[in-house]
Amino acid sequence: MKLSGKTAWVTGADSGIGQAIAVTFAREGADVLIHYRSDRGGAEQTAAQVRTAGRRAEVVQADFSEPANVSAFFEQALQKIGAIDILVNDAGMGASQNRSLDTPLDEFLRVLHVDVVAPWLLCQAAAKRMVAQGGGAIVNITSVHEEISLPGSVAYDAAKAALRSITRTLALELAADGVRINNVAPGMIATPMTEKRLRDPASAAKAASQIPMRRPGDPQEVANVALFLASGDASYVTGASYFVDGGLVRNIGGT
């Protein structure tokens, strides 16, 4: 097993990519701390699958739109599960307008709080513990929009690009302490967040036409890459972004 004896924390693990990561990590030997914001039922389903895999699961709720909640979450989670060897920052939110200039300030700040400030605070707290214990791994789930822009989504694009930069800077500072930090940048993945768009035939066809593989990805395909980065298989990998996008970024001109 790739994560035998490890304790992993996965935020946003009540559905979609986060749920797939939590269950995959459990199947590879990790105990899992499961975070959710509002879907308690989904989080408990994730916990049940972790326990079915023979691993310990703990569930903690927190709303990351308020930065003060992040520190409280970290302390509560640590009390519940007692350790952190791997952190996966998956919790996030999107927001879009017809024109980015119409984005209200409160919406812009809410996206930044959830998608940048909360992951940063968790990276900060987790990395300090990992340095003290001699190592660890952090995986930030960003998006293809850390690289490419989407009209009307200035807050989301800015947030994902900022998280990319946080990862790169921390990778330089933490490498000598045995803490690796990398990004997984998904493209169009079939999750509850994209369900409405993929259910519409015209929207689904338009999305597929931009993807060289001509299909959306599955959450498990993202989880497989997160597992690689969290495990010893990626022992010489830090500061990288792995695009899980079916070729989307290459197709539309990312650098």
Kinemage of the C-alpha trace (Angstrom):
@kinemage 1
@onewidth
@group {chain A} dominant
@subgroup {mainchain}
@vectorlist {calphas} color= white
{ca met a 1} P 0.000 0.000 0.000
{ca lys a 2} L 1.306 3.425 -0.968
{ca leu a 3} L 0.076 5.326 2.110
{ca ser a 4} L 0.290 2.705 4.819
{ca gly a 5} L 0.447 4.265 8.285
{ca lys a 6} L -0.263 7.792 7.024
{ca thr a 7} L -2.959 10.217 8.115
{ca ala a 8} L -4.459 12.344 5.357
{ca trp a 9} L -6.738 15.345 5.577
{ca val a 10} L -8.980 16.053 2.588
{ca thr a 11} L -11.058 19.217 2.466
{ca gly a 12} L -14.230 19.280 0.411
{ca ala a 13} L -14.436 15.501 0.705
{ca asp a 14} L -18.222 15.183 0.775
{ca ser a 15} L -18.537 14.624 -2.991
{ca gly a 16} L -16.795 14.656 -6.342
{ca ile a 17} L -13.029 14.906 -6.489
{ca gly a 18} L -12.539 15.221 -2.730
{ca gln a 19} L -14.595 12.130 -2.034
{ca ala a 20} L -12.695 10.126 -4.652
{ca ile a 21} L -9.373 11.226 -3.155
{ca ala a 22} L -10.395 10.360 0.397
{ca val a 23} L -11.577 6.877 -0.556
{ca thr a 24} L -8.555 6.221 -2.788
{ca phe a 25} L -6.177 7.221 -0.010
{ca ala a 26} L -7.990 4.914 2.430
{ca arg a 27} L -7.695 2.009 0.011
{ca glu a 28} L -3.955 2.699 -0.030
{ca gly a 29} L -3.692 2.514 3.763
{ca ala a 30} L -4.332 6.042 5.060
{ca asp a 31} L -6.598 7.155 7.867
{ca val a 32} L -8.633 10.113 6.622
{ca leu a 33} L -9.934 13.354 8.105
{ca ile a 34} L -12.943 14.378 6.013
{ca his a 35} L -13.939 18.045 5.811
{ca tyr a 36} L -17.258 19.343 4.524
{ca arg a 37} L -19.076 22.677 4.513
{ca ser a 38} L -22.786 21.844 4.280
{ca asp a 39} L -23.331 18.294 2.953
{ca arg a 40} L -23.109 16.246 6.144
{ca gly a 41} L -24.764 13.279 4.426
{ca gly a 42} L -22.153 13.263 1.665
{ca ala a 43} L -19.338 13.476 4.200
{ca glu a 44} L -20.752 10.531 6.128
{ca gln a 45} L -20.971 8.548 2.892
{ca thr a 46} L -17.294 9.253 2.310
{ca ala a 47} L -16.511 8.209 5.884
{ca ala a 48} L -18.442 4.968 5.417
{ca gln a 49} L -16.390 4.118 2.332
{ca val a 50} L -13.152 4.901 4.174
{ca arg a 51} L -14.175 2.585 6.999
{ca thr a 52} L -15.194 -0.110 4.517
{ca ala a 53} L -11.598 0.075 3.265
{ca gly a 54} L -10.514 -0.741 6.812
{ca arg a 55} L -9.260 2.698 7.763
{ca arg a 56} L -10.229 5.260 10.376
{ca ala a 57} L -12.412 8.187 9.290
{ca glu a 58} L -13.250 11.380 11.163
{ca val a 59} L -15.585 14.106 9.926
{ca val a 60} L -15.268 17.842 10.671
{ca gln a 61} L -17.439 20.681 9.381
{ca ala a 62} L -16.203 24.188 8.578
{ca asp a 63} L -17.243 27.101 6.388
{ca phe a 64} L -14.024 28.460 4.883
{ca ser a 65} L -15.640 31.657 3.620
{ca glu a 66} L -14.762 33.075 7.048
{ca pro a 67} L -10.971 32.935 7.574
{ca ala a 68} L -11.373 32.731 11.348
{ca asn a 69} L -13.051 29.360 10.879
{ca val a 70} L -9.964 27.840 9.274
{ca ser a 71} L -7.778 27.899 12.375
{ca ala a 72} L -10.635 26.562 14.465
{ca phe a 73} L -11.116 23.755 11.957
{ca phe a 74} L -7.428 22.841 12.051
{ca glu a 75} L -7.381 22.562 15.830
{ca gln a 76} L -10.616 20.577 15.952
{ca ala a 77} L -9.435 18.212 13.209
{ca leu a 78} L -6.108 17.684 14.938
{ca gln a 79} L -7.842 16.843 18.202
{ca lys a 80} L -10.083 14.352 16.412
{ca ile a 81} L -7.508 12.448 14.375
{ca gly a 82} L -4.255 13.317 16.123
{ca ala a 83} L -1.860 13.606 13.182
{ca ile a 84} L -1.372 14.983 9.685
{ca asp a 85} L 1.053 13.512 7.169
{ca ile a 86} L -0.793 14.553 4.013
{ca leu a 87} L -2.977 17.589 3.327
{ca val a 88} L -5.207 17.823 0.270
{ca asn a 89} L -6.793 21.231 -0.256
{ca asp a 90} L -9.781 20.363 -2.426
{ca ala a 91} L -12.528 22.583 -0.987
{ca gly a 92} L -13.364 25.399 -3.333
{ca met a 93} L -16.089 27.416 -4.971
{ca gly a 94} L -16.655 29.035 -8.317
{ca ala a 95} L -18.422 32.209 -9.345
{ca ser a 96} L -19.038 33.848 -12.679
{ca gln a 97} L -20.727 36.851 -14.226
{ca asn a 98} L -21.491 37.730 -17.813
{ca arg a 99} L -18.697 40.303 -17.534
{ca ser a 100} L -15.956 40.218 -14.936
{ca leu a 101} L -16.359 43.957 -14.393
{ca asp a 102} L -19.803 43.218 -12.960
{ca thr a 103} L -18.384 41.022 -10.181
{ca pro a 104} L -19.561 42.320 -6.793
{ca leu a 105} L -16.820 42.868 -4.231
{ca asp a 106} L -18.405 40.519 -1.697
{ca glu a 107} L -18.483 37.710 -4.280
{ca phe a 108} L -14.879 38.357 -5.284
{ca leu a 109} L -13.733 38.251 -1.664
{ca arg a 110} L -15.784 35.148 -0.849
{ca val a 111} L -14.125 33.221 -3.676
{ca leu a 112} L -10.681 34.383 -2.570
{ca his a 113} L -11.379 33.419 1.043
{ca val a 114} L -12.454 29.888 0.110
{ca asp a 115} L -10.059 29.221 -2.777
{ca val a 116} L -6.899 31.042 -1.628
{ca val a 117} L -6.954 32.205 1.987
{ca ala a 118} L -8.240 28.941 3.464
{ca pro a 119} L -5.797 26.705 1.538
{ca trp a 120} L -2.960 29.064 2.452
{ca leu a 121} L -3.815 28.980 6.155
{ca leu a 122} L -4.072 25.188 6.069
{ca cys a 123} L -0.773 24.907 4.184
{ca gln a 124} L 0.825 27.160 6.772
{ca ala a 125} L -0.461 25.225 9.785
{ca ala a 126} L 0.103 21.783 8.274
{ca ala a 127} L 3.584 22.560 6.944
{ca lys a 128} L 4.772 23.767 10.343
{ca arg a 129} L 3.767 20.432 11.859
{ca met a 130} L 5.255 18.503 8.955
{ca val a 131} L 8.587 20.310 9.296
{ca ala a 132} L 8.655 19.502 13.006
{ca gln a 133} L 7.983 15.815 12.353
{ca gly a 134} L 10.482 15.511 9.523
{ca gly a 135} L 8.355 15.580 6.390
{ca gly a 136} L 4.987 15.421 4.705
{ca ala a 137} L 3.110 16.074 1.490
{ca ile a 138} L 0.621 18.744 0.459
{ca val a 139} L -1.531 18.520 -2.648
{ca asn a 140} L -3.496 21.587 -3.727
{ca ile a 141} L -6.374 21.036 -6.122
{ca thr a 142} L -6.347 24.045 -8.398
{ca ser a 143} L -7.823 24.030 -11.906
{ca val a 144} L -6.826 24.483 -15.509
{ca his a 145} L -7.761 28.074 -14.709
{ca glu a 146} L -4.511 28.472 -12.843
{ca glu a 147} L -3.177 28.693 -16.407
{ca ile a 148} L -6.014 29.703 -18.738
{ca ser a 149} L -8.600 32.442 -18.371
{ca leu a 150} L -12.380 32.174 -18.559
{ca pro a 151} L -14.310 35.356 -19.381
{ca gly a 152} L -16.596 36.353 -16.520
{ca ser a 153} L -14.643 34.337 -13.933
{ca val a 154} L -12.091 36.854 -12.742
{ca ala a 155} L -12.363 35.815 -9.084
{ca tyr a 156} L -11.980 32.092 -9.776
{ca asp a 157} L -9.134 32.607 -12.249
{ca ala a 158} L -7.322 34.905 -9.838
{ca ala a 159} L -7.782 32.464 -6.971
{ca lys a 160} L -6.431 29.463 -8.825
{ca ala a 161} L -3.441 31.396 -10.181
{ca ala a 162} L -2.715 32.636 -6.657
{ca leu a 163} L -2.812 29.117 -5.250
{ca arg a 164} L -0.376 28.021 -7.963
{ca ser a 165} L 2.038 30.732 -6.818
{ca ile a 166} L 1.636 29.763 -3.162
{ca thr a 167} L 2.537 26.191 -4.083
{ca arg a 168} L 5.617 27.226 -6.032
{ca thr a 169} L 6.911 29.538 -3.312
{ca leu a 170} L 6.351 27.033 -0.504
{ca ala a 171} L 7.983 24.277 -2.542
{ca leu a 172} L 11.219 26.263 -2.558
{ca glu a 173} L 11.076 26.982 1.157
{ca leu a 174} L 10.020 23.519 2.354
{ca ala a 175} L 12.075 21.217 0.142
{ca ala a 176} L 15.046 21.026 2.499
{ca asp a 177} L 12.694 20.087 5.350
{ca gly a 178} L 11.262 17.065 3.545
{ca val a 179} L 7.876 18.640 2.819
{ca arg a 180} L 6.716 18.384 -0.789
{ca ile a 181} L 3.888 20.508 -2.196
{ca asn a 182} L 2.312 20.166 -5.626
{ca asn a 183} L -0.836 21.046 -7.538
{ca val a 184} L -3.346 18.945 -9.392
{ca ala a 185} L -5.136 21.098 -11.964
{ca pro a 186} L -8.317 19.410 -13.237
{ca gly a 187} L -10.161 20.391 -16.371
{ca met a 188} L -13.776 19.454 -17.031
{ca ile a 189} L -14.536 16.690 -14.507
{ca ala a 190} L -17.957 15.077 -14.039
{ca thr a 191} L -18.806 16.210 -10.493
{ca pro a 192} L -21.836 17.764 -8.780
{ca met a 193} L -20.308 21.182 -9.560
{ca thr a 194} L -20.399 20.551 -13.312
{ca glu a 195} L -23.531 18.375 -13.401
{ca lys a 196} L -25.858 21.106 -14.674
{ca arg a 197} L -23.532 22.049 -17.520
{ca leu a 198} L -22.911 18.465 -18.577
{ca arg a 199} L -26.624 17.631 -18.443
{ca asp a 200} L -27.328 20.212 -21.135
{ca pro a 201} L -26.549 18.571 -24.506
{ca ala a 202} L -25.365 21.794 -26.166
{ca ser a 203} L -23.110 22.785 -23.255
{ca ala a 204} L -21.734 19.274 -22.959
{ca ala a 205} L -20.987 19.097 -26.688
{ca lys a 206} L -19.273 22.489 -26.644
{ca ala a 207} L -17.108 21.477 -23.686
{ca ala a 208} L -16.170 18.150 -25.284
{ca ser a 209} L -15.241 19.856 -28.555
{ca gln a 210} L -12.444 21.747 -26.771
{ca ile a 211} L -11.025 18.629 -25.112
{ca pro a 212} L -8.759 16.486 -27.325
{ca met a 213} L -9.980 13.348 -25.544
{ca arg a 214} L -13.563 14.462 -26.317
{ca arg a 215} L -14.984 13.670 -22.888
{ca pro a 216} L -15.102 14.963 -19.326
{ca gly a 217} L -12.823 13.349 -16.792
{ca asp a 218} L -13.858 11.162 -13.889
{ca pro a 219} L -13.070 12.120 -10.270
{ca gln a 220} L -11.084 8.894 -9.945
{ca glu a 221} L -8.730 10.083 -12.668
{ca val a 222} L -7.912 13.131 -10.542
{ca ala a 223} L -7.619 11.023 -7.394
{ca asn a 224} L -5.058 8.787 -9.080
{ca val a 225} L -2.762 11.754 -9.708
{ca ala a 226} L -3.284 13.083 -6.178
{ca leu a 227} L -2.305 9.647 -4.858
{ca phe a 228} L 0.900 9.713 -6.875
{ca leu a 229} L 1.838 13.151 -5.535
{ca ala a 230} L 1.001 12.237 -1.933
{ca ser a 231} L 2.961 8.989 -2.035
{ca gly a 232} L 6.622 8.053 -2.087
{ca asp a 233} L 6.318 7.481 -5.825
{ca ala a 234} L 6.662 11.264 -6.160
{ca ser a 235} L 9.581 11.560 -3.753
{ca tyr a 236} L 11.513 13.861 -6.121
{ca val a 237} L 8.538 15.986 -7.219
{ca thr a 238} L 7.755 19.375 -5.679
{ca gly a 239} L 6.463 22.708 -6.940
{ca ala a 240} L 4.765 21.123 -9.947
{ca ser a 241} L 1.300 21.394 -11.470
{ca tyr a 242} L -0.171 18.274 -13.025
{ca phe a 243} L -2.965 19.010 -15.480
{ca val a 244} L -5.695 16.362 -15.533
{ca asp a 245} L -7.658 17.797 -18.409
{ca gly a 246} L -7.698 15.462 -21.406
{ca gly a 247} L -5.355 17.849 -23.231
{ca leu a 248} L -7.561 20.966 -22.794
{ca val a 249} L -4.790 23.395 -21.848
{ca arg a 250} L -2.584 22.289 -24.732
{ca asn a 251} L -5.509 22.626 -27.127
{ca ile a 252} L -6.500 26.175 -26.262
{ca gly a 253} L -3.076 27.668 -25.879
{ca gly a 254} L -1.798 27.453 -22.315
{ca thr a 255} L 1.926 27.996 -21.836
